[in-house]
Amino acid sequence: MQREKSLLSPTLMSDEEEKTKTPAPIPILLDALSHPFSRLMWWLMLVLCSAGFLIFLGVSMGATTDGRVVISGRLIFGALFLIGLVIRCYFTIIEHTLTDWGKEAWQQVTMNTDGLWSSIPSLLGLAGIAWLPAILVWQMVSHEQASLLGSQLAAAFGCEYFCLGILALVVFDNFSMVMPQRIMPAMFRSGWLFLIAGPALTLVPLSFQIVWNMQSADQSTFFRAIIASSGAAFFLIAHARLMGLLYKANRQRIGWED
């Protein structure tokens, strides 16, 4: 009963407790960006980048003038997005390669996968909230640039795997318990992390665009492709790491005491 009450109305900590419990933003960011990748994480990087690039190709096909290609491209994008949504939920388990509390997550996820499907609407809503700043920027640009930026945002929404971070916050309890009273306090109390994540993940579709716009097939093309893919994967993994650190820094403040 006491646990339920703390979930619904998390209490604020004193200033001294906050100083001792909550790390400063810059050290957390540096730790996230310098975290070593394990062998399993490199395979995950390959899968994520491949799936994201396929989704980006689907969006690009949908932006052409041929009506048949438009329909097929949008169908491909829709199918890949739905597949990617389910895959990204399960890839949250791979968080144990970035944090030291993944085994517990794995055990709880294997016991509560039935709640995964009922949580998808909430996950979509949270992903929309995360991309709200980018959508507002889209509305402010000129009409000539709106089409290109729209394709980039759609590609990013399909490949940036924001749900990895959200699920990292809730996976320790139950997939079916993705509720606003659990997520929103973490977002409001650690808003700077979410502000960092949005602009940083904009680089993911931009890096794919670098590869897509290559005109020549010279030797530099290969290296540019490697740089673009590695950059995209780096921000994907760093984002998941940031969200994991967000959880660890705020689990007591949002009522998830061990």
C-alpha positions, -999 to 999 in steps of 0.1 A, spaced: 0 0 0 28 23 8 45 15 -25 13 23 -44 10 56 -27 46 65 -36 40 56 -72 9 78 -75 23 108 -56 61 108 -55 76 129 -28 103 154 -33 136 148 -16 155 173 5 182 194 -11 209 175 7 195 141 -5 192 155 -41 229 164 -40 239 130 -29 215 109 -50 214 128 -83 246 131 -104 254 163 -122 243 164 -159 278 168 -174 293 137 -157 263 116 -167 266 128 -203 304 121 -204 298 87 -188 272 79 -214 293 89 -244 325 72 -231 308 39 -222 326 10 -238 306 -12 -263 305 -49 -258 306 -75 -286 269 -80 -283 263 -43 -285 281 -41 -318 258 -67 -332 229 -47 -318 243 -16 -335 244 -34 -369 208 -46 -365 195 -12 -354 212 7 -382 201 -18 -408 165 -16 -397 166 22 -395 181 24 -430 155 2 -445 128 23 -429 145 54 -443 145 39 -478 108 32 -474 102 69 -466 123 80 -495 104 58 -519 71 73 -506 84 108 -513 87 102 -551 63 114 -577 53 80 -591 19 71 -576 26 34 -575 60 39 -558 44 63 -533 19 36 -522 44 8 -521 69 30 -503 44 40 -476 34 4 -472 70 -7 -468 75 21 -442 44 12 -423 53 -25 -422 89 -19 -412 78 6 -385 54 -19 -369 81 -46 -370 107 -22 -356 83 -12 -328 81 -47 -315 118 -54 -321 128 -23 -302 107 -34 -272 126 -67 -270 159 -50 -276 155 -32 -243 166 -64 -227 200 -57 -243 204 -28 -218 222 -53 -196 252 -47 -218 252 -11 -208 241 -13 -172 247 -36 -143 210 -42 -135 199 -60 -167 196 -95 -154 167 -85 -132 151 -68 -162 154 -99 -183 138 -121 -156 108 -97 -152 104 -92 -190 102 -130 -197 74 -132 -171 54 -102 -183 55 -102 -221 17 -105 -223 14 -69 -213 36 -57 -242 8 -53 -267 -14 -33 -244 15 -10 -238 22 0 -274 -3 29 -275 13 44 -244 48 39 -260 37 57 -292 23 86 -271 56 89 -252 76 88 -284 54 116 -298 61 137 -267 98 131 -272 97 144 -308 75 174 -300 104 199 -303 114 185 -337 78 187 -349 75 223 -338 107 231 -358 92 214 -388 62 238 -386 85 268 -385 106 261 -416 98 273 -451 75 253 -473 103 243 -497 122 227 -468 92 211 -451 91 181 -474 127 171 -469 125 177 -431 93 158 -429 110 128 -445 138 131 -421 115 132 -391 95 102 -403 127 83 -408 140 93 -374 107 82 -358 112 48 -373 148 43 -364 157 63 -333 144 38 -309 132 62 -283 111 34 -267 144 18 -256 148 46 -231 112 46 -220 111 8 -215 144 11 -196 124 31 -170 95 7 -167 110 -27 -175 118 -34 -138 82 -36 -129 59 -48 -157 54 -41 -193 17 -36 -187 23 -9 -161 33 19 -185 13 46 -168 16 84 -168 19 86 -130 51 66 -133 67 81 -164 57 118 -162 75 124 -129 107 111 -143 103 133 -174 96 165 -155 122 159 -128 149 151 -154 138 172 -183 173 181 -193 180 146 -204 150 146 -227 160 180 -240 194 165 -249 179 134 -265 157 151 -290 183 173 -308 210 146 -306 188 120 -323 181 143 -352 216 134 -363 205 98 -370 184 105 -401 209 132 -412 237 107 -412 216 83 -433 209 112 -457 247 117 -461 249 81 -475 217 85 -495 230 116 -513 263 102 -524 267 107 -561 301 91 -568 313 56 -561 349 66 -554 370 53 -525 357 79 -501 322 67 -504 330 36 -484 345 56 -456 317 82 -456 292 53 -453 311 39 -423 313 73 -406 275 79 -411 264 45 -399 288 46 -369 276 81 -360 240 70 -361 246 39 -340 267 59 -315 238 83 -308 213 54 -306 234 36 -280 243 68 -261 206 76 -259 197 43 -244 226 47 -220 213 82 -210 179 68 -203 193 40 -182 213 65 -161 181 86 -158 164 57 -142 192 50 -118 193 86 -108 156 89 -102 142 56 -92 139 66 -55 124 100 -64 96 85 -85 88 58 -60 107 28 -74 126 20 -42 143 -14 -41 
